[in-house]
Amino acid sequence: MMQNPFEGHSGRMALQSEGDDNLRYIIMSTPKVARYERYTFVFAGEKNATPRTMNTEPEPISPKNYELMRRRIVPTFSWHSKDAFFRNGFGYFLAEDGQMAACAFSSGISRDYVDIGVETEEKYRGKGYGKIVATAMVKETLRRGKIPVWGCDIRNEASMKLAMSVGFEITGTHPWYKYETL
């Protein structure tokens, strides 16, 4: 996370290395740093991904439902504060039985792009909720005149399939590095 992100920026930062063997050597020489691979996607066109059997409409993320989002990939993962998210970000939320079932949100925003983050609570997976909120995010991103962006670890097959179901196509992979703590 950036310490003091500029206005409109989520503050989320990642280190990616493409073709720089010296940088890769320096990174991998650092104790506790692990190398992983991420899929890169390009948005190929909007798909109507909402399951026909679902009558559920997502609601915008608001102060009312924000506190229900307690999983890993939620706005607090990407934005340095709740206020920063509501000032610059956006997203959608589905609840079931007063709990978060799924959310999709802007995990990063630039002038032209919106990086989409999605989380579905474990007990609600396989019900189509991720597709509902991801579709809402794609539509809202396009309505704002921006290009939706998706990326995920190659080990996350569910995210890869969800991305493809809402209009993304895999274009390749790239390395990413993480400082592993115990």
Helices and strands as residue ranges (DSSP letters): H 21-28, E 33-43, E 59-60, H 63-66, H 75-78, H 82-88, E 91-96, E 99-109, E 113-120, G 122-124, H 129-143, E 147-149, E 151-153, H 157-165, E 168-179
